[in-house]
Amino acid sequence: ITSIADTGTGQVTVTIATNFSSANWAPQVSIGSSGGAFRTCSYDSVAAGTIILDAFDSADPVLGDPVSYGFSGLGDHA
């Protein structure tokens, strides 16, 4: 990982140090929360070298900031 940018409420953009060979790689995402609303996670805008991670409140399906984000990626590197 070369950088993590706070893209907005409930979103971060992760830039990957060694790009995948294409946007066809398999991301696995997770988020951490402590107390409060349970959050669900997803991703969008997957590219060879970046991914945007999203976190949603389950009770109110809008983006919300979790305690932490986590992800791994499986696929061929360039």
For each residue, the residues with C-beta under 8 A, 3 or more apart:
1: 4 14 15 16 17
2: 15 16 17
3: 14 15
4: 1 12 13 14 15
5: 12 13 15
6: 11 12
7: 11 12 13 52
8: 11 63
9: 63 64 65
10: 54 55 56 62 63 64 65 66
11: 6 7 8 52 53 54 55 63
12: 4 5 6 7 52 53 69
13: 4 5 7 45 50 51 52 53
14: 1 3 4 50 51 52 53 71
15: 1 2 3 4 5 49 50
16: 1 2 19 20 49 50 51 73
17: 1 2
18: 77 78
19: 16 48 49 77 78
20: 16 23 24 25 48 49 73 75 76 77 78
21: 48 75 76 77 78
22: 25 48 75 76
23: 20 46 47 48
24: 20 75
25: 20 22 46 48 73 74 75 76
26: 73 74 75
27: 43 46 51 71 72 73
28: 71 72 73 74
29: 41 42 43 53 69 70 71
30: 41 69 70 71
31: 39 40 41 53 55 66 67 68 69 70
32: 66 67 68 69 70
33: 36 37 38 39 66 67
34: 67
35:
36: 33
37: 33 57 58 59 60 64
38: 33 57 58 59
39: 31 33 55 56 57 58 64 66
40: 31 55 56 58
41: 29 30 31 53 54 55 56 66 69
42: 29 53 54 56
43: 27 29 46 51 52 53 54 71
44: 52 54
45: 13 50 51 52
46: 23 25 27 43 50 51
47: 23 50 51
48: 19 20 21 22 23 25 78
49: 15 16 19 20
50: 13 14 15 16 45 46 47
51: 13 14 16 27 43 45 46 47 71 73
52: 7 11 12 13 14 43 44 45
53: 11 12 13 14 29 31 41 42 43 69 71
54: 10 11 41 42 43 44 63
55: 10 11 31 39 40 41 63 64 65 66 69
56: 10 39 40 41 42 61 62 63 64
57: 37 38 39 60 61 62 64
58: 37 38 39 40 61
59: 37 38
60: 37 57 64
61: 56 57 58
62: 10 56 57
63: 8 9 10 11 54 55 56
64: 9 10 37 39 55 56 57 60
65: 9 10 55
66: 10 31 32 33 39 41 55 69
67: 31 32 33 34
68: 31 32
69: 12 29 30 31 32 41 53 55 66
70: 29 30 31 32
71: 14 27 28 29 30 43 51 53
72: 27 28
73: 16 20 25 26 27 28 51
74: 25 26 28
75: 20 21 22 24 25 26
76: 20 21 22 25
77: 18 19 20 21
78: 18 19 20 21 48
